[in-house]
C-alpha cells in the first residue's frame, strides 16, 4: 500500500509507520500521559487506520520501553520508576558526551546557523506558551549537534533513550521557569561550542540534563 503521506514531505508511509509516528507524537505532546490506557480500536478510528497497524506500532513501542502491556488491561503508556529514569540519564550522559566530543570539531557555519534558528524557534514557542513546538525544536537542536559526528548507530541509541522519557518531557516544558532555563542553557552550550571549548560544552550539557532529571525525579517521587 502507498500509505499516508508524512506532513510537509513527499515521503510515503506504510500504515504501520504512520501509526507509529502518530502514537509517538501523542506521547511526546503529553496527550497520552504516563499510565494512560491505550484503546486500540478508538485510536485506530482517530488515526483513520485499521487496528492491525496500531497493534504492530504498539509492539514496537513496547520493545522500546515507551508502552507496557498488561494481561486483561492492554497497553498503557509506560511510567518510569526513579531507578529507571536515573539509569536512562546516566546512559545518555555516557553516549552524548562521547558523540559531542566527536561532533564538536565538525560543527560548521551551516550547523551553527541551524542551532541559532532552533534556539529562536524555542524562544518563540516558549513565549507563546506552546510546549509542544518547543519540545520538537529542542529535540532538533540536540540532534543537530549529534548529527555532525556522523555516527548514525550511536545517534539511534541516543534517540531511543530520549523516546523512553518522552511522556514526561511535556510536563517539564509546561513550566515557564523550566522553559526559560532551557533556553539559557542552550545559549551557553552553543557559546562554548563556538569557542571550541569542548570541556565547557560538556559541563553545560551535564547541568542541562541534571536540571531535567531532578525535576522529573521529584515528579516521580510525588
C-alpha positions as CSV (number, residue, x, y, z in Angstrom):
1,X,0.0,0.0,0.0
2,X,1.1,3.6,-0.5
3,X,0.2,4.7,2.9
4,X,-0.4,8.2,4.2
5,X,2.0,11.0,3.3
6,X,4.2,12.5,6.0
7,X,3.1,16.1,6.7
8,X,5.3,18.6,4.9
9,X,7.2,16.0,2.8
10,X,6.7,13.8,-0.2
11,X,7.6,10.7,1.8
12,X,5.0,7.9,1.7
13,X,4.5,6.0,4.9
14,X,3.1,2.5,5.4
15,X,0.1,2.3,7.7
16,X,2.3,0.9,10.5
17,X,4.9,3.7,10.1
18,X,2.1,6.3,10.1
19,X,0.6,4.8,13.3
20,X,4.0,4.6,14.9
21,X,4.8,8.2,14.2
22,X,1.3,9.4,15.4
23,X,1.4,7.5,18.6
24,X,4.9,8.8,19.3
25,X,3.6,12.3,18.8
26,X,0.7,11.7,21.2
27,X,3.1,10.6,23.9
28,X,5.7,13.3,23.3
29,X,3.0,16.0,23.3
30,X,1.5,14.8,26.5
31,X,-1.8,14.0,25.0
32,X,-1.1,10.4,26.2
33,X,0.3,10.6,29.7
34,X,2.1,8.0,31.8
35,X,-0.3,5.2,32.9
36,X,-2.8,6.3,30.2
37,X,-4.6,3.2,28.8
38,X,-4.4,2.9,25.0
39,X,-7.7,1.7,23.5
40,X,-6.6,0.3,20.1
41,X,-9.9,0.4,18.4
42,X,-10.6,4.0,19.4
43,X,-7.0,5.0,18.4
44,X,-7.3,3.3,15.1
45,X,-10.5,5.2,14.4
46,X,-8.9,8.5,15.3
47,X,-5.9,7.8,13.0
48,X,-8.1,6.6,10.2
49,X,-6.4,3.2,10.0
50,X,-7.3,-0.4,10.9
51,X,-6.4,-1.9,14.3
52,X,-3.6,-4.1,12.8
53,X,-1.1,-1.2,12.1
54,X,-1.9,0.3,15.5
55,X,-1.2,-3.1,17.2
56,X,2.1,-3.5,15.4
57,X,3.2,0.0,16.2
58,X,2.4,-0.6,19.9
59,X,4.6,-3.8,19.8
60,X,7.5,-1.6,18.5
61,X,6.9,1.0,21.3
62,X,6.8,-1.8,23.8
63,X,10.2,-3.1,22.7
64,X,11.5,0.5,23.1
65,X,10.0,0.7,26.6
66,X,7.5,3.5,25.8
67,X,4.4,1.4,26.4
68,X,3.7,-1.6,28.5
69,X,1.3,-4.5,28.1
70,X,-0.7,-6.0,30.9
71,X,-2.9,-9.0,30.5
72,X,-6.6,-8.1,30.7
73,X,-5.7,-4.4,30.7
74,X,-4.0,-4.0,27.4
75,X,-1.4,-1.3,26.6
76,X,-0.5,1.6,28.8
77,X,2.0,4.5,28.4
78,X,4.9,3.4,30.5
79,X,5.5,5.1,33.8
80,X,9.2,5.1,34.7
81,X,10.5,4.3,38.2
82,X,13.0,6.7,39.7
83,X,15.7,4.0,39.2
84,X,14.8,3.6,35.5
85,X,14.9,7.4,35.0
86,X,18.2,7.8,36.7
87,X,19.7,4.9,34.7
88,X,18.4,6.3,31.4
89,X,20.0,9.7,32.0
90,X,23.3,8.0,33.1
91,X,23.4,6.1,29.8
92,X,22.5,9.3,27.9
93,X,25.4,11.1,29.6
94,X,27.9,8.5,28.6
95,X,26.8,8.3,25.0
96,X,26.1,12.0,24.5
97,X,29.4,13.1,26.0
98,X,31.2,10.8,23.5
99,X,29.2,11.9,20.5
100,X,29.6,15.6,21.3
101,X,33.4,15.2,21.6
102,X,33.4,13.7,18.1
103,X,30.9,16.2,16.7
104,X,32.2,19.5,18.2
105,X,35.2,19.9,15.9
106,X,33.0,19.1,12.9
107,X,30.3,21.8,13.5
108,X,30.4,24.3,10.6
109,X,28.7,27.6,9.9
110,X,25.7,25.9,8.4
111,X,25.0,23.8,11.6
112,X,25.6,26.8,13.9
113,X,23.1,28.8,11.8
114,X,20.6,25.9,12.3
115,X,21.3,25.9,16.0
116,X,20.6,29.7,16.1
117,X,17.4,29.2,14.2
118,X,16.2,26.4,16.5
119,X,17.0,28.5,19.7
120,X,14.9,31.3,18.3
121,X,12.1,28.9,17.5
122,X,12.2,27.6,21.1
123,X,12.1,31.1,22.5
124,X,9.1,32.0,20.3
125,X,7.3,28.8,21.3
126,X,8.0,29.4,24.9
127,X,6.7,33.0,24.8
128,X,3.6,31.7,23.0
129,X,3.1,29.1,25.8
130,X,3.4,26.2,23.3
131,X,5.5,23.4,24.9
132,X,4.7,21.1,22.1
133,X,6.6,23.2,19.5
134,X,9.3,23.8,22.0
135,X,9.8,20.1,22.6
136,X,10.2,19.5,18.8
137,X,12.7,22.3,18.4
138,X,14.6,21.1,21.5
139,X,15.0,17.6,20.0
140,X,16.1,19.1,16.7
141,X,18.6,21.3,18.5
142,X,20.4,18.4,20.2
143,X,20.3,16.1,17.2
144,X,21.7,18.8,15.0
145,X,24.8,18.7,17.2
146,X,24.8,14.9,17.4
147,X,24.4,14.6,13.7
148,X,27.7,16.3,13.0
149,X,29.5,13.3,14.4
150,X,28.2,11.1,11.5
151,X,27.7,8.1,13.8
152,X,24.2,7.0,12.9
153,X,24.1,3.9,15.1
154,X,25.2,5.9,18.2
155,X,22.6,8.5,17.3
156,X,19.9,5.9,17.1
157,X,20.7,4.6,20.5
158,X,20.5,8.1,21.9
159,X,17.2,8.7,20.2
160,X,15.7,5.6,21.8
161,X,16.8,6.8,25.2
162,X,15.1,10.2,24.5
163,X,12.0,8.5,23.4
164,X,11.8,6.5,26.6
165,X,11.2,9.7,28.6
166,X,9.0,11.5,26.0
167,X,5.9,11.0,28.2
168,X,7.5,13.2,30.9
169,X,9.0,15.9,28.7
170,X,5.7,17.7,28.1
171,X,5.2,18.0,31.8
172,X,8.7,19.6,32.3
173,X,8.2,22.1,29.5
174,X,4.8,23.1,30.7
175,X,6.6,25.1,33.4
176,X,7.6,28.6,32.2
177,X,10.6,28.7,34.5
178,X,11.9,25.4,33.1
179,X,11.4,26.7,29.5
180,X,13.4,29.9,30.3
181,X,16.2,27.8,31.9
182,X,16.4,25.5,28.9
183,X,16.8,28.5,26.6
184,X,19.5,30.0,28.7
185,X,21.3,26.6,28.9
186,X,21.2,26.1,25.1
187,X,22.7,29.6,24.5
188,X,25.6,28.7,26.9
189,X,26.1,25.3,25.2
190,X,26.3,26.9,21.7
191,X,28.7,29.7,23.0
192,X,31.0,27.0,24.4
193,X,30.9,25.0,21.1
194,X,31.6,28.1,19.0
195,X,34.6,28.9,21.2
196,X,35.9,25.4,20.7
197,X,35.8,24.7,24.4
198,X,34.5,21.2,24.4
199,X,35.0,20.5,28.1
200,X,32.9,23.6,29.0
201,X,30.2,22.5,26.5
202,X,30.1,19.0,28.1
203,X,29.8,20.6,31.6
204,X,26.9,22.8,30.3
205,X,25.2,19.7,28.8
206,X,25.6,17.8,32.1
207,X,24.0,20.6,34.0
208,X,21.3,20.8,31.4
209,X,20.4,17.1,31.8
210,X,20.8,17.4,35.5
211,X,18.1,20.0,35.8
212,X,15.7,17.9,33.8
213,X,16.3,14.7,35.7
214,X,16.0,16.5,39.1
215,X,12.6,17.9,38.1
216,X,11.4,14.6,36.7
217,X,12.6,12.7,39.7
218,X,10.7,15.0,42.0
219,X,7.5,14.3,40.0
220,X,8.1,10.6,40.1
221,X,8.6,10.6,43.8
222,X,5.5,12.7,44.1
